Amino acid sequence: MFVSRKETIGFDDRWILLLGIPVVSLLINTLLFGHLLKTGEFVVFSQCFPVSVYFTTIFWLIFRETYYFLVKKYPRYEDIRKRQIISVVVIFVGYYFIDILGMMVLEWVFSYKLEDALIPNPALKVITSIVFTFLIFVFYESFFLAGLLGYSQAEKQKLLAENMKSKLSGLQSQINPHFLFNSLNTLSSLIQEDPVRADNFVTKLAKVYRHILEHNETGLVTLESELLYLRAYIHLLKERFGDNLVYTENIDHSLLQRYILPFSLQITFENCVKHNVTTRENPLYVHLYSEDSGTYLCIENNISPLAEKDESTSVGLDNIRSRYHYFTDEEVKVYEDEKIFRVCLPVLSYQEKMKNTRKL
């Protein structure tokens, strides 16, 4: 009976029992027999108060156990209404049975009977007892729901963070095999043709992979750091495609200390190369620029589609979209016509970064 149920309802109520039973008993005793106190009949404390403590203890302990049972049986948010309805029914029905049985035990076992003058008004007794029982129920329910809400929010944020990490890990695994295979092929040919360029290529490749390994969390990165990584990545592509890949950049310097998703520029740039012809006859032009509004960074390329279309075209962009939804309400904007394909990524402020970092 007096075992802690903290694991069930989220708090240890034993101290409430020790304080609450005498306090509630005193309040009920005063409400039922206050008229006698006005005439100086303090016998209510010697005869009625023990009875009040007796019934308050029985009611509290029985409804306590009943509440724990209902919480275990209906613990979820979806069960709140069902649990509360059952609790209300139990309070009304249970009160009468407990009151009758309690009086029988009091009279037959303890041979204790109040004088006629000390018997409370029946209607007032019922109303007072049920009201206080409801208050106790509301107290327990409030504590339980507060704990459930806190736990639910913590679990939600944990799941979001884990989901974000999973998406980022998936993105990294998507980058590594495809990119590494092409880079090693390029390096292999450079070693034979130009060892100096091959050495420079290895340095850039190491910088790219160091960036991939360092940014293994779900947070944002500055545009400046991501651009350094992107330029190293483009250097590797230029060694592979030469002048067939033309890259231009026009970015407002005031945006360099703002934030974007890690790998978002590389994945967007890689899509340009992956899904278009890049030859001397059909050069690929890729332009990176900031919008006049200063809230978006766009990568735009001319369209020269491959003969065989890759079905995974939208995988990287879908990943970027879903990750951006965690940090901002701004949408990743995609535009396409017969000549150009453009992806615009939101550039986030420091306040947006800190707001969502706290969630992680």
Buried (B, 14 or more C-beta within 10 A) or exposed (E): EEEEBEEBBBBEBEEBBEEBBBEBBBBBBBBBBEEBBEEEEEBBBEEBBEBBBBBBBBBBBBBBEBBBEBBEEBBEEEBBEEBBEBBEEBBEEBBEEBBEEBBEEBEEEEEBEBEEEBEBEEEEBBEBBBEBBBEBBEEBBEBBBEBBEEEEEEEEEEEBBEBBBEBBEEBBEBBEEEBEEBBEEBBEEBBEEEEEEBEBBBEBBEBBBEBBEEBEBBBBBBBEBBBEBBBBBBBBBBBBBEEBBBBEEEBBEEBBEBBBBBBBBBBBBBBBBBBBBBEEEEBBBBBBBBBEEEBBBBBBBBBBEEEEEEEEEEBBBEBBBEBBEBBBEBEBEEEEEEEEBBBBBBBBEEEBBEEBEEBB
